[in-house]
Amino acid sequence: MPKDYDFFALARSSLKYAEQQDTSLKCAEVFFGMDEYINIEVEENSIKNSEIGEDLGFSIRTIDNRGSLGFAYTNKLTKKSIQNIIKIAIKMMKSGTVDPDFKNLPLFYDKYPKVLNLYDDNIKNLKLEDSIKYIEALIEVCEEDNLAISQSADFSSNYFKQFVFNSNGLEINGKETYCSISSNMIIRDKGEISPGFDEQIERSIKNINAIEIAKNALKKAKRNLYRKKVKNMKVPLILTPLGTINLILNPIALAINAESFQYKRSFLLGKKGEIIGSDYLNIEDNALIDGAIGSASFDGEGVPCKNKMIFQNGKFLKKGLLHNSYTAGKEDIESTGNASRNSYSSIPSIGISNFILKPGDFSKNEIVSDIKEGILLDYTGDSPNISTGDFSGLILHGNLIKNGVIKEPLNETMFGINLLDLFKNIDAVSQEFKIYGSFQAPFVRVEGVRVIGG
């Protein structure tokens, strides 16, 4: 990162300059974002691309008394370039759409939560040659297995630094790191081809285990070999952690996005304060977990982050929506600290922090052992309709369960259910869980799911 930029001085002069351009300006926000990164891509089990770089830029949001928004950005941090960008934002604001729902940008905060272990100096100082060692470990696992025929994979490391300033006196900055690795393994046996995928995202490089990720991907691929068709049935459905993310956590995360909710695009409309699931449906969005990928002390608008309970014993809590400052202003409430921005080139949207389905009191073995006939679902490429909650899709990775034993994988097998029915029919949640990025998910058992065989 360049050492000669005084971001505080640049931000203050930028805000002052914006205020001088138009007397109708109500408020403005300045954002600086920096990303130092390494990316390595693998195709057909060999390195195809490696990249090391840096992206640094400035953006400004301007809003006038009518609620009209202007936004512009640049990666050139000269005085002239920044002033030109401010003029563009003001011009866009003056010609923009009037929005009476806009209330204000966040106000000044004098206190932020302390969240530990979001930064690892080893990631910031990581060299390309050190990164390649993780990829080589993936490649070696593939080469040593008799059934593995190919692998696509990637490794990335990122060091972020961001600064948020606005005309209400808010000034906050912070830094973080993360690294990720993934493996998509392809195997073949007796003429049948099967894929398997696994990934890991961590704040600290020491937690990355390339060999384990590759072996997990291989294991999943082998578990999906020799697929068989099954008959139509109505049976218990066991969701693996990935299945839980696919059918419970991700749809709920989308449905409780306040923007979707306010535009009436959520199947949870009219359900606030109601019990819509079993006692095992306990979900929180917690940004304050030390070292977790989704954690932060402040969000993309500089609002302090927090832990929010969304569902408690099946009840969709009245304060269960995720807000940024705009959607919160529409309801005359405080932002939940869920403003999310990918970089300086985007305006804040709404996103989760660490989205968690709390573990239950069953072991995974207990959940499976008493099932005479059922289905284990790991992955479906289809997604529920977030407006209605209806789901109908193909099981891409799943297995038949017979007398408490996970048996052969499924071929041409579909299932359908409405998510509200799924939530009500949850009758067991495991103590064990897995973390995938910002999601933490256990195994979940759902009673009475209709399965359509090939």
Stockholm file with secondary structure:
# STOCKHOLM 1.0

chainA/1-454         MPKDYDFFALARSSLKYAEQQDTSLKCAEVFFGMDEYINIEVEENSIKNSEIGEDLGFSIRTIDNRGSLGFAYTNKLTKKSIQNIIKIAIKMMKSGTVDPDFKNLPLFYDKYPKVLNLYDDNIKNLKLEDSIKYIEALIEVCEEDNLAISQSADFSSNYFKQFVFNSNGLEINGKETYCSISSNMIIRDKGEISPGFDEQIERSIKNINAIEIAKNALKKAKRNLYRKKVKNMKVPLILTPLGTINLILNPIALAINAESFQYKRSFLLGKKGEIIGSDYLNIEDNALIDGAIGSASFDGEGVPCKNKMIFQNGKFLKKGLLHNSYTAGKEDIESTGNASRNSYSSIPSIGISNFILKPGDFSKNEIVSDIKEGILLDYTGDSPNISTGDFSGLILHGNLIKNGVIKEPLNETMFGINLLDLFKNIDAVSQEFKIYGSFQAPFVRVEGVRVIGG
#=GR chainA/1-454 SS CCSSCCHHHHHHHHHHHHHHHCTTEEEEEEEEEEEEEEEEEEETTEEEEEEEEEEEEEEEEEEETTCCEEEEEESCCSHHHHHHHHHHHHHHHHTSCCCTTCCCCCCCCSCCCCCCCCCCHHHHTCCHHHHHHHHHHHHHHHHHCSSEEEEEEEEEEEEEEEEEEETTSCEEEEEEEEEEEEEEEEEEETTEEEEEEEEEEESSGGGCCHHHHHHHHHHHHHHTSSCBCCCCEEEEEEECHHHHIIIIIHHHHHHTBHHHHHTTCCTTTTCTTSBCSCTTCCEEEESCCTTCTTCCSBCTTSCBCCEEEEEETTEECTTCCBCCHHHHHHTTSCCCSCEECSSTTSCCEECCSSEEECCCSBCHHHHHHTCSEEEEEEECSCCCCTTTCEEEEECSEEEEEETTEEEEEBSSCEEEEEHHHHHHTEEEEEEEEEEETTEEEEEEEEEEEEEECC
#=GC SS_cons         CCSSCCHHHHHHHHHHHHHHHCTTEEEEEEEEEEEEEEEEEEETTEEEEEEEEEEEEEEEEEEETTCCEEEEEESCCSHHHHHHHHHHHHHHHHTSCCCTTCCCCCCCCSCCCCCCCCCCHHHHTCCHHHHHHHHHHHHHHHHHCSSEEEEEEEEEEEEEEEEEEETTSCEEEEEEEEEEEEEEEEEEETTEEEEEEEEEEESSGGGCCHHHHHHHHHHHHHHTSSCBCCCCEEEEEEECHHHHIIIIIHHHHHHTBHHHHHTTCCTTTTCTTSBCSCTTCCEEEESCCTTCTTCCSBCTTSCBCCEEEEEETTEECTTCCBCCHHHHHHTTSCCCSCEECSSTTSCCEECCSSEEECCCSBCHHHHHHTCSEEEEEEECSCCCCTTTCEEEEECSEEEEEETTEEEEEBSSCEEEEEHHHHHHTEEEEEEEEEEETTEEEEEEEEEEEEEECC
//
